[in-house]
């Protein structure tokens, strides 16, 4: 019997991310609310690239990840698929 092992993603970047120190309210706002503050925090974060890569690889559909909103990540995915 062969059992495939799936490597767990490296999530160590999350401990260093500014959002971990700020709280989720900015990054998962109510529908129609501004994401300006979340994007400002992401712009200062050294983990932004790792965060965005994680969100794209895991098809995160809600919240601000790597400085991009849901719609922006969807647009980025569509651009890469073409």
C-alpha positions as CSV (number, residue, x, y, z in Angstrom):
1,X,0.0,0.0,0.0
2,X,1.3,3.4,-1.0
3,X,0.4,6.5,1.0
4,X,1.2,9.8,-0.5
5,X,2.4,12.4,1.9
6,X,1.5,16.0,1.3
7,X,4.0,18.5,2.7
8,X,2.4,21.1,4.8
9,X,2.9,24.7,3.5
10,X,5.5,26.8,5.3
11,X,3.4,29.3,7.3
12,X,6.3,30.7,9.4
13,X,5.9,34.0,7.5
14,X,2.6,34.6,9.3
15,X,4.3,35.0,12.6
16,X,6.2,38.0,11.2
17,X,3.4,39.5,9.3
18,X,2.0,42.9,10.5
19,X,-1.6,41.6,10.2
20,X,-0.8,39.1,13.0
21,X,-0.1,42.0,15.3
22,X,-3.0,44.1,14.1
23,X,-6.0,41.9,14.2
24,X,-8.3,40.5,11.5
25,X,-10.9,43.3,11.5
26,X,-9.0,45.4,9.0
27,X,-8.3,42.4,6.7
28,X,-11.8,40.8,6.7
29,X,-14.1,43.9,6.7
30,X,-17.8,43.8,6.3
31,X,-19.0,43.7,2.7
32,X,-18.9,47.2,1.2
33,X,-16.4,48.5,3.8
34,X,-13.1,50.1,3.0
35,X,-10.0,48.0,2.7
36,X,-7.8,51.1,2.6
37,X,-6.3,50.6,6.1
38,X,-5.6,46.9,5.4
39,X,-3.8,47.8,2.2
40,X,-1.8,50.5,4.0
41,X,-0.6,47.9,6.6
42,X,0.2,45.4,3.9
43,X,2.3,48.1,2.1
44,X,4.5,48.3,5.2
45,X,4.8,44.5,5.7
46,X,7.9,42.6,4.7
47,X,5.8,39.4,4.4
48,X,3.5,40.8,1.7
49,X,4.9,38.7,-1.1
50,X,4.7,35.5,0.8
51,X,1.2,36.3,1.9
52,X,0.1,37.0,-1.7
53,X,1.7,33.8,-2.9
54,X,-0.1,31.8,-0.2
55,X,-3.4,33.4,-1.0
56,X,-3.1,32.7,-4.7
57,X,-1.9,29.1,-4.2
58,X,-4.7,28.4,-1.7
59,X,-7.4,30.2,-3.6
60,X,-8.3,32.5,-0.7
61,X,-11.5,34.2,-1.7
62,X,-12.1,36.5,1.2
63,X,-10.2,39.4,2.8
64,X,-7.1,41.3,1.9
65,X,-4.0,39.1,1.3
66,X,-0.7,40.5,0.2
67,X,-2.2,43.9,-0.3
68,X,-4.9,42.8,-2.7
69,X,-8.6,42.5,-2.3
70,X,-10.7,39.6,-3.5
71,X,-11.5,41.3,-6.8
72,X,-7.8,42.2,-7.4
73,X,-6.6,38.6,-6.7
74,X,-9.3,37.3,-9.1
75,X,-8.1,39.7,-11.8
76,X,-4.5,38.6,-11.2
77,X,-5.5,34.9,-11.5
78,X,-7.4,35.6,-14.8
79,X,-4.4,37.5,-16.2
80,X,-2.0,34.6,-15.4
81,X,-4.4,32.0,-16.9
82,X,-4.5,33.8,-20.3
